[in-house]
Structures are given as C-alpha cells and as structure tokens.
Amino acid sequence: MQSPTSYDVALHAGVSQAVVSRAFQASSPIAPATRAKVLASAAVLGYAPNAIARSLITKRSGLAGLLLTESTQRDAPDVLFFLTRALLRHGFQPLLFPSEQESGGGQALAQALAFGVDGVVSCVSLSSGDLAQARLRQRPLVLFNRAAASPGACVVACDHTSAAALLASRLFAAGHRRFAVVRGPQDAPVSALRIQGFVQRLKELGAENIIEVEGDYHYESGHAAALALFAGAPLADPRQQPEVVFCVNDTMALGMLDALRFALMLQVPRDVSVVGFDDIPSGRRPAYLLTTVSQPFEEMAAHAARILRSQVDDAHAAVQSELLPGRLIERNSAQLLSVRY
C-alpha cells in the first residue's frame, strides 16, 4: 500500500496542495481553521510531510551540522546537550559529525557539507582552507570555542585566557609559589589558551620554575601526571613539590585528585591544591568538590544557534563574534584564601 501524499490530503480536506504545504510550516500565513482542517485530514490518512522532498523545492535541508571531538563528547556532554537544544529552538535539525581528534576537523566538515546541511557549528578546529570550502559551498559556519584560522568566520567562545589568568592570580594571592600544569593534547587550542593565560599571569606575578606535564584530557592522564609529579618528590624533598596543580580540564583534575589521595596518601588541599577548568557535573560531587572555572555553555550555545540562523537566513549578514567570560567556582580542592592555613 502506498503512503498517502499531499495530494491525497488536499482532496480529503478540500484545499489545494499549496495550502497543505503551508499548513505544515509554522511561519506560513494561513487561517487557524484551515490549518486545523488540513492537519486533521493528515491525521486521518496517516500523512507526514517528507523533509527530503521539501528540501528539493526550498533548497533548504533544515539540517545543521554539528562537529564534535571525541573528548568533547566524553568529557563535556553539556556542550552537546545545550547546542542540540539551541539549534532545535532555532528551527534546525542537528546532525552530528564526530572527529576522533582535533586535527580531523576538515574531514568532519567535508562529511557535513556532503549531507547538504544548511550550516555548521564546529567544536573542532578548522584550517583556513576548510573555512574557504564552506564559503565556496555557501554554507554558513560558526566556530564554537575555537579561534578562526582566517578572517571572516563567526566565533562564539569562552575567554579561556582571562579566566585562567584570574585563577592564577587568586592562587598566588593565597600564598602559593610552586606551580605545576597538566596540559591537554598537543593539537588542542583550548588547552594552549588556558596554559597561556595561567603561566603568563604567574610569571607577571614573579612565579618561577612552573612545571608542565603532558596530558590528553582523559582521567588516566591526570592520574599518571600525579604519580609523575609526586611519587618520589614528597619523600626526597617536600620543599620542591608543587603546592598547586592546574589541570586544563576537570576530567584530568579528577584523576589527579584520586591519585593524590588514594595512591600517594596526600591530603588535598592541605598538602597540595588541585584546580581544573570546565565545571563538569562529576567535579561537583562530594567526593571531589573541585575548584574550577565554569564555562557558560548554555549561553554560548544560544549565541551560536542564533548567529547560525541569521547567517542562513541572510547571506549578507555581518560576521559576528562573541567572547564570554568564565566564572571561578570555589570549592574544597584548593586553598584560595588570602591567608594560608
């Protein structure tokens, strides 16, 4: 049995096919009674509009490509939730294109463009060549928490550098003088911005010999970094061990906390302070109470979806950039008081 068509609905409702089409578009001008009659006929016949067929007529798919790294999906699920919700509210159907690594953004973008998306929100770094491909295909693109590799790209991001600098200032004011930093992957631009803000501010304040340890954003690398930093140093010369460890994301900070407390039997924050960045839900649990920086993901997602909508609706819309501040969240994993105890 063939599926009912818009022609069948038009006959049943006693209207034209054009009216049927408009009845399924919320923004179309149509009398409420007529819309109700069309929808009632569609329900009786079991009809639903075909989005693919409609896209052939309107030249719009209604899809928004969402490019995400594996780390973002695993460690910051709020990003996916808020972006998906914001895009839906602006009339897009999100379509996810994952990238295992930051360097795979170009491939993810090519896949999104091949699916005929109306626009793209990218949480993955893109080269100037990638951005040029999107412009060539006339597909608007918004970079989310990533810097533009070339002028003319819309950007919505947290001010990672300033937030990390504020964190460094507060720790230094608390009397800390020996610092260690656990980095993210080499190709992660957000990690580089956070390290830059934190280390540069400490050097301005007079801190020296800031230790940097490699990480990969995952829990296990934070755990390993703790062992590398403290496994022998506390017994050999406690005066040389770091007083503060800044992990550039919360997931590594949780691994750091568990290793310090349960493998090395150190007390946090009495023996060492641990701070992170992102304010993931796990860090708020009583077992961790992690001091961190919260990114305004919900607000950032709303800005990104609004900008993408404006760019899709108006090919001549101005390029927009939004830089939102992070917020320091003080909990129990770090001493941030002006007087040490």
Rosetta blueprint (number, residue, H / E / L):
1 M L
2 Q L
3 S L
4 P L
5 T L
6 S H
7 Y H
8 D H
9 V H
10 A H
11 L H
12 H H
13 A H
14 G L
15 V L
16 S L
17 Q H
18 A H
19 V H
20 V H
21 S H
22 R H
23 A H
24 F L
25 Q L
26 A L
27 S L
28 S L
29 P L
30 I L
31 A L
32 P H
33 A H
34 T H
35 R H
36 A H
37 K H
38 V H
39 L H
40 A H
41 S H
42 A H
43 A H
44 V H
45 L H
46 G L
47 Y L
48 A L
49 P L
50 N L
51 A H
52 I H
53 A H
54 R H
55 S H
56 L H
57 I H
58 T H
59 K L
60 R L
61 S L
62 G L
63 L E
64 A E
65 G E
66 L E
67 L E
68 L E
69 T E
70 E H
71 S H
72 T H
73 Q H
74 R H
75 D H
76 A L
77 P H
78 D H
79 V H
80 L H
81 F H
82 F H
83 L H
84 T H
85 R H
86 A H
87 L H
88 L H
89 R H
90 H L
91 G L
92 F L
93 Q E
94 P E
95 L E
96 L E
97 F E
98 P E
99 S E
100 E L
101 Q L
102 E H
103 S H
104 G H
105 G H
106 G H
107 Q H
108 A H
109 L H
110 A H
111 Q H
112 A H
113 L H
114 A H
115 F L
116 G L
117 V L
118 D L
119 G E
120 V E
121 V E
122 S E
123 C L
124 V L
125 S L
126 L L
127 S L
128 S H
129 G H
130 D H
131 L H
132 A H
133 Q H
134 A H
135 R H
136 L H
137 R L
138 Q L
139 R L
140 P L
141 L E
142 V E
143 L E
144 F E
145 N L
146 R L
147 A L
148 A L
149 A L
150 S L
151 P L
152 G L
153 A L
154 C E
155 V E
156 V E
157 A E
158 C E
159 D L
160 H H
161 T H
162 S H
163 A H
164 A H
165 A H
166 L H
167 L H
168 A H
169 S H
170 R H
171 L H
172 F H
173 A H
174 A L
175 G L
176 H L
177 R L
178 R L
179 F E
180 A E
181 V E
182 V E
183 R L
184 G L
185 P L
186 Q L
187 D L
188 A L
189 P H
190 V H
191 S H
192 A H
193 L H
194 R H
195 I H
196 Q H
197 G H
198 F H
199 V H
200 Q H
201 R H
202 L H
203 K H
204 E H
205 L H
206 G L
207 A L
208 E L
209 N L
210 I L
211 I E
212 E E
213 V E
214 E L
215 G L
216 D L
217 Y L
218 H L
219 Y H
220 E H
221 S H
222 G H
223 H H
224 A H
225 A H
226 A H
227 L H
228 A H
229 L H
230 F H
231 A L
232 G L
233 A H
234 P H
235 L H
236 A H
237 D L
238 P H
239 R H
240 Q H
241 Q L
242 P L
243 E L
244 V E
245 V E
246 F E
247 C E
248 V L
249 N L
250 D H
251 T H
252 M H
253 A H
254 L H
255 G H
256 M H
257 L H
258 D H
259 A H
260 L H
261 R H
262 F H
263 A H
264 L L
265 M L
266 L L
267 Q L
268 V L
269 P L
270 R L
271 D L
272 V L
273 S E
274 V E
275 V E
276 G L
277 F L
278 D E
279 D L
280 I L
281 P H
282 S H
283 G H
284 R H
285 R L
286 P L
287 A L
288 Y L
289 L L
290 L L
291 T E
292 T E
293 V E
294 S E
295 Q L
296 P L
297 F H
298 E H
299 E H
300 M H
301 A H
302 A H
303 H H
304 A H
305 A H
306 R H
307 I H
308 L H
309 R H
310 S H
311 Q H
312 V H
313 D H
314 D L
315 A L
316 H L
317 A L
318 A L
319 V L
320 Q L
321 S E
322 E E
323 L E
324 L E
325 P L
326 G L
327 R E
328 L E
329 I E
330 E L
331 R L
332 N L
333 S L
334 A L
335 Q L
336 L L
337 L L
338 S L
339 V L
340 R L
341 Y L
